[in-house]
Amino acid sequence: MLNTKARLSKKIFQKDIEKVATRQGYGEGLVVAGEKNANVVVLCADLTESTRSILFKERFPERFIEVGVAEQALATIAAGMANYGKIPFISSYAAFSPGRNWEQIRTTIALNDLPVIIAGAHAGVSVGPDGATHQMLEDIALMRAMPNMTVIAPCDLIEAKKATVEAAKTQHPVYIRFAREKSPVFTSEKTPFKIGRAEVFWESKSPQAAIIACGPLVYEAMLAAKELDKKGIEVLVINSHTVKPLDTRAIIHAAKITGAVVTVEEHQVTGGLGGAVAEVLAKNFPVPMEIVGMPDCFGESGAPDELLAKYGMKAKDIIEAVKRVLTKKAE
C-alpha cells in the first residue's frame, strides 16, 4: 500500500509561499544533529558560507574543520575520523564532491561502510549563472551506483533539515544533494519523513498516472497535478526523496493502480531517479513510462527558472509528459 497522503503547508499553492534554498535546511539540520550527538563533526572545502555549514561552525567551532580547496583530502580525512567514532559531514559543491573526489569516497568511505555524510550543494541546472561546469547533473547516477551508499534529494528546506538530522543516525555512508536557488517551502514539520520511504503528496480519487519526483521539482509536480486536475486528468504525486534505497513497494503499487508512470528530477535523464524507477518496474511490473529531466546534455549560464524551462523541467513539461504516457497507455 502507498503511504498516507502527507500533511503539507496550507500555503502550498499561494503566491506568497515562502521560498528558501534547500542548502539552508542542511545548515540548520547540522546544528540539530550536533546538539543531539557530540560525535557529529563538519568538514568543508572552502565553501562554508555557500553550503551553509557556517551555521554549524558558529555553534560548534571546535568541531568544525576547514580543509580548503582539497576535496580528495576532505573525503579521506573524514574517513579517518569516522574510523575513530566520529560522524563527519563533508560539505562542498556537488560538482566537486562527489564530482572531483568520487574515487576517494568510493575507496575510503563506501568500501569501508563508514558513517560519512556527503553534502553536495548547488546541484542541478538551477545553479544558474555559474554555468555548465558547476551545474552538477550526474551526481545521483554516480552515487547510487556505489555499494553501501544511501542517496537523498530533499524537496524543500524542511525536508532537507530532516534528512540531515536522520542521516547522522544511519551509521552508513549517505549522499544528500542540495540546491542553490530558493524554492517553495511546502512541507511542514508534520509531514512524514523516513529515509527509504516515499510519501504521497497528491492523490486523486481514480489516478490515471503516477508522477514520481525528487528534489525541489516535487513542487513543479504538484503544480502540474493541480492543472491536470482542472483538465479532468487524475494523478498521484509521490515524493521519492530517497533515490537509494528506493521505496520499491510504493513504486510498484503506484504502477499497478495507475498503469502509467512519469518521473521528474533535476538530473540527467540517464542514471538518476528515472533510471532507478525503470529498473524496478522492468523487473516487477512494466508500464508505459516517461522521464522528465535534463535531456542528455550539459547546461549553460542563465537565470535558474529560464534554464528549467529551456530544458523541459517545469510544470507544463510534466503535464505534457503525463499526456504522452497516457497516450502510450491507451495504445
C-alpha positions as CSV (number, residue, x, y, z in Angstrom):
1,M,0.0,0.0,0.0
2,L,1.0,3.6,-0.5
3,N,1.8,5.7,2.5
4,T,-0.9,8.1,3.7
5,K,-1.2,11.4,1.9
6,A,1.2,13.8,3.7
7,R,0.2,16.9,5.6
8,L,1.6,19.8,3.6
9,S,1.8,23.6,4.1
10,K,-1.6,25.3,3.9
11,K,0.0,27.9,1.6
12,I,1.2,25.4,-0.9
13,F,-0.4,27.0,-4.0
14,Q,-0.5,30.6,-2.8
15,K,1.6,33.3,-4.5
16,D,3.2,34.4,-1.2
17,I,4.6,30.9,-0.4
18,E,7.9,31.2,1.4
19,K,11.0,30.4,-0.7
20,V,14.3,29.2,0.8
21,A,17.1,27.2,-0.7
22,T,17.4,23.6,0.5
23,R,21.0,24.1,1.5
24,Q,19.7,26.3,4.3
25,G,17.9,23.3,5.7
26,Y,21.2,21.4,5.6
27,G,22.9,24.1,7.7
28,E,20.0,24.1,10.2
29,G,20.0,20.3,10.3
30,L,23.7,20.2,11.1
31,V,23.1,22.3,14.2
32,V,20.4,20.0,15.4
33,A,22.4,16.9,14.7
34,G,25.4,18.4,16.5
35,E,23.2,19.1,19.5
36,K,21.9,15.6,19.6
37,N,25.3,13.9,19.2
38,A,28.7,15.2,20.3
39,N,30.4,13.0,17.7
40,V,29.0,14.9,14.8
41,V,31.7,17.0,13.1
42,V,31.6,19.1,9.9
43,L,34.4,19.5,7.3
44,C,34.2,22.0,4.5
45,A,36.2,22.7,1.3
46,D,36.4,26.5,1.4
47,L,32.6,26.9,0.9
48,T,31.4,27.4,4.4
49,E,29.0,30.2,3.7
50,S,27.7,28.8,0.4
51,T,27.0,25.3,1.8
52,R,25.5,26.9,5.0
53,S,28.0,24.8,7.1
54,I,28.7,28.2,8.7
55,L,25.7,27.6,11.0
56,F,27.5,24.6,12.5
57,K,30.8,26.5,12.6
58,E,29.2,29.3,14.6
59,R,27.6,26.9,17.0
60,F,30.4,24.3,17.4
61,P,33.7,25.9,16.2
62,E,35.7,23.2,18.0
63,R,34.0,20.5,15.9
64,F,34.4,22.3,12.5
65,I,37.4,21.8,10.2
66,E,38.2,24.0,7.2
67,V,40.0,21.7,4.7
68,G,40.4,24.3,2.0
69,V,40.2,23.6,-1.8
70,A,41.2,19.9,-1.4
71,E,38.1,17.7,-2.0
72,Q,40.1,14.5,-2.0
73,A,41.5,15.3,1.4
74,L,38.0,16.3,2.5
75,A,36.8,12.7,1.9
76,T,39.9,10.9,3.3
77,I,40.2,12.9,6.4
78,A,36.5,12.3,7.1
79,A,37.0,8.6,6.6
80,G,39.8,8.6,9.1
81,M,37.7,10.4,11.7
82,A,34.8,8.0,11.1
83,N,37.1,5.1,11.8
84,Y,37.6,6.6,15.2
85,G,34.0,7.1,16.2
86,K,33.1,10.5,14.7
87,I,30.2,11.2,12.4
88,P,31.6,13.5,9.8
89,F,29.6,15.6,7.3
90,I,31.6,16.8,4.4
91,S,30.4,19.9,2.6
92,S,31.2,21.2,-0.9
93,Y,29.5,21.8,-4.2
94,A,28.3,18.6,-5.8
95,A,30.4,19.4,-8.9
96,F,33.5,18.9,-6.6
97,S,32.2,16.4,-4.1
98,P,31.3,13.8,-5.3
99,G,32.4,15.2,-8.7
100,R,36.1,15.6,-8.0
101,N,36.7,13.1,-5.1
102,W,34.5,10.2,-6.3
103,E,37.4,7.7,-6.1
104,Q,38.3,8.8,-2.5
105,I,34.6,8.5,-1.5
106,R,34.5,5.1,-3.1
107,T,37.7,3.6,-1.6
108,T,37.9,5.2,1.8
109,I,34.3,5.7,2.7
110,A,31.9,3.4,0.9
111,L,34.2,0.4,0.6
112,N,34.6,0.5,4.4
113,D,31.0,1.3,5.0
114,L,31.8,4.3,7.2
115,P,29.2,6.8,8.5
116,V,30.3,9.8,6.5
117,I,27.6,12.1,5.1
118,I,28.5,13.8,1.8
119,A,26.6,17.0,1.2
120,G,26.6,18.1,-2.4
121,A,25.3,21.7,-2.6
122,H,24.5,23.7,-5.8
123,A,23.3,20.6,-7.6
124,G,21.2,20.8,-10.8
125,V,20.8,23.2,-13.6
126,S,19.2,25.8,-11.3
127,V,22.7,26.8,-10.1
128,G,22.1,29.3,-13.0
129,P,24.8,31.9,-13.9
130,D,27.7,29.7,-12.7
131,G,27.2,27.7,-15.9
132,A,27.8,24.1,-17.0
133,T,30.9,23.5,-15.0
134,H,29.1,24.0,-11.7
135,Q,25.7,22.6,-12.7
136,M,26.1,19.0,-11.4
137,L,23.6,16.8,-13.2
138,E,25.3,13.4,-12.9
139,D,25.7,13.1,-9.1
140,I,22.7,10.8,-8.4
141,A,23.9,8.4,-11.1
142,L,27.5,8.5,-9.6
143,M,26.4,7.9,-6.1
144,R,23.5,5.4,-6.5
145,A,25.8,3.0,-8.3
146,M,28.1,2.9,-5.3
147,P,27.6,0.0,-2.8
148,N,26.7,0.9,0.8
149,M,25.6,4.5,-0.3
150,T,22.2,6.0,0.6
151,V,21.1,8.8,-1.8
152,I,18.7,11.5,-0.8
153,A,17.3,14.5,-2.7
154,P,15.1,16.6,-0.3
155,C,12.2,18.6,-1.8
156,D,12.4,21.7,0.3
157,L,14.0,23.4,3.3
158,I,12.1,21.5,6.0
159,E,12.7,18.1,4.4
160,A,16.4,18.9,3.9
161,K,16.7,19.7,7.6
162,K,15.0,16.4,8.5
163,A,17.2,14.4,6.0
164,T,20.4,15.9,7.5
165,V,19.3,15.0,11.1
166,E,18.3,11.5,10.1
167,A,21.5,10.9,8.0
168,A,23.6,11.3,11.2
169,K,21.8,8.3,12.7
170,T,22.3,5.8,9.9
171,Q,25.9,4.6,10.7
172,H,26.4,4.2,6.9
173,P,27.5,6.5,4.1
174,V,24.9,8.9,2.9
175,Y,24.8,11.4,0.0
176,I,22.4,14.3,0.2
177,R,22.1,16.8,-2.7
178,F,21.0,20.4,-2.2
179,A,20.1,23.3,-4.4
180,R,21.5,26.8,-4.6
181,E,18.3,28.5,-5.7
182,K,15.5,29.4,-3.4
183,S,12.5,27.1,-3.8
184,P,9.0,26.9,-2.2
185,V,8.8,25.6,1.3
186,F,5.7,23.5,1.0
187,T,6.1,20.6,3.5
188,S,5.6,21.1,7.3
189,E,7.1,19.8,10.5
190,K,4.2,17.3,10.5
191,T,5.0,16.0,7.0
192,P,6.3,12.4,7.5
193,F,9.9,11.8,6.6
194,K,11.8,8.5,6.8
195,I,14.8,7.5,4.8
196,G,13.9,4.9,2.2
197,R,10.1,5.6,2.3
198,A,8.3,7.5,-0.4
199,E,5.3,9.7,0.5
200,V,2.1,10.6,-1.4
201,F,1.8,14.3,-1.7
202,W,-1.2,14.4,-4.1
203,E,-3.8,11.7,-4.6
204,S,-6.8,11.9,-6.9
205,K,-9.8,9.5,-6.5
206,S,-9.0,7.4,-9.6
207,P,-5.5,8.2,-10.7
208,Q,-4.6,7.5,-14.3
209,A,-0.9,8.1,-13.9
210,A,1.7,8.4,-11.1
211,I,4.2,11.3,-11.0
212,I,7.2,10.2,-9.0
213,A,9.6,13.1,-8.3
214,C,12.5,14.1,-6.1
215,G,14.2,17.4,-5.0
216,P,12.7,20.8,-5.5
217,L,11.0,19.7,-8.7
218,V,8.5,17.9,-6.5
219,Y,6.8,21.3,-6.2
220,E,6.6,21.5,-10.0
221,A,5.0,18.1,-10.0
222,M,2.4,19.4,-7.5
223,L,1.6,22.4,-9.8
224,A,1.3,20.0,-12.7
225,A,-1.1,17.8,-10.7
226,K,-3.3,20.8,-9.9
227,E,-3.5,21.9,-13.6
228,L,-4.2,18.3,-14.7
229,D,-7.0,18.0,-12.2
230,K,-8.6,21.0,-13.9
231,K,-8.4,19.2,-17.2
232,G,-10.0,16.1,-15.8
233,I,-6.8,14.1,-15.7
234,E,-6.3,12.5,-12.3
235,V,-2.8,11.6,-11.0
236,L,-0.8,10.6,-8.0
237,V,2.3,12.6,-6.9
238,I,4.9,10.7,-5.0
239,N,7.8,12.4,-3.3
240,S,10.6,9.8,-3.7
241,H,13.2,11.8,-1.7
242,T,15.3,8.7,-1.2
243,V,16.6,7.6,-4.6
244,K,18.5,4.7,-2.9
245,P,17.3,2.6,-1.3
246,L,14.2,3.2,-3.4
247,D,10.8,2.5,-1.9
248,T,10.1,-0.3,-4.3
249,R,6.8,-1.3,-2.8
250,A,5.4,2.2,-3.2
251,I,6.7,2.4,-6.8
252,I,5.2,-1.0,-7.8
253,H,1.9,-0.3,-6.1
254,A,1.7,3.1,-7.9
255,A,2.3,1.4,-11.2
256,K,-0.3,-1.2,-10.5
257,I,-3.1,1.2,-9.6
258,T,-2.4,3.7,-12.4
259,G,-0.8,1.8,-15.2
260,A,1.5,4.7,-16.2
261,V,4.4,6.5,-14.6
262,V,6.2,9.8,-15.1
263,T,9.4,10.5,-13.2
264,V,10.7,14.1,-12.5
265,E,14.2,15.2,-11.4
266,E,16.7,18.0,-11.9
267,H,19.3,15.5,-13.1
268,Q,20.3,13.8,-16.3
269,V,17.6,11.5,-17.7
270,T,20.2,8.7,-17.6
271,G,21.1,7.0,-14.3
272,G,19.0,9.1,-11.9
273,L,15.6,8.6,-10.3
274,G,14.0,7.8,-13.6
275,G,16.6,5.0,-14.2
276,A,16.1,3.6,-10.7
277,V,12.3,3.5,-11.2
278,A,12.6,2.0,-14.6
279,E,14.8,-0.8,-13.2
280,V,12.2,-1.6,-10.6
281,L,9.3,-1.6,-13.0
282,A,11.2,-3.6,-15.7
283,K,11.7,-6.4,-13.1
284,N,8.4,-6.3,-11.4
285,F,5.6,-4.6,-13.3
286,P,6.4,-2.9,-16.6
287,V,4.1,0.0,-17.6
288,P,4.4,2.9,-20.0
289,M,6.9,5.5,-18.6
290,E,8.2,9.0,-19.3
291,I,11.3,10.6,-17.7
292,V,11.4,14.4,-17.2
293,G,14.9,15.6,-16.5
294,M,18.0,17.1,-18.2
295,P,17.9,15.7,-21.8
296,D,21.4,14.2,-22.0
297,C,23.2,17.5,-22.4
298,F,25.2,20.0,-20.4
299,G,23.7,23.2,-19.2
300,E,24.6,26.9,-19.7
301,S,24.6,30.2,-17.9
302,G,21.3,31.7,-17.3
303,A,18.5,32.5,-14.8
304,P,17.5,29.3,-12.9
305,D,13.9,29.5,-13.9
306,E,14.7,30.1,-17.5
307,L,17.1,27.2,-17.6
308,L,14.5,24.8,-16.1
309,A,12.1,26.0,-18.8
310,K,14.6,25.6,-21.6
311,Y,15.5,22.1,-20.7
312,G,11.9,21.0,-20.1
313,M,11.6,20.6,-16.3
314,K,8.7,22.9,-15.5
315,A,5.1,22.0,-14.6
316,K,4.0,22.4,-18.2
317,D,6.6,19.9,-19.3
318,I,5.4,17.4,-16.7
319,I,1.8,17.9,-17.9
320,E,2.9,17.1,-21.5
321,A,4.8,14.0,-20.2
322,V,1.7,12.8,-18.5
323,K,-0.3,13.2,-21.7
324,R,2.3,11.3,-23.6
325,V,2.4,8.4,-21.2
326,L,-1.4,8.2,-21.2
327,T,-1.4,8.0,-25.0
328,K,1.1,5.1,-24.7
329,K,-1.2,3.5,-22.1
330,A,-4.2,3.7,-24.4
331,E,-2.4,2.1,-27.4
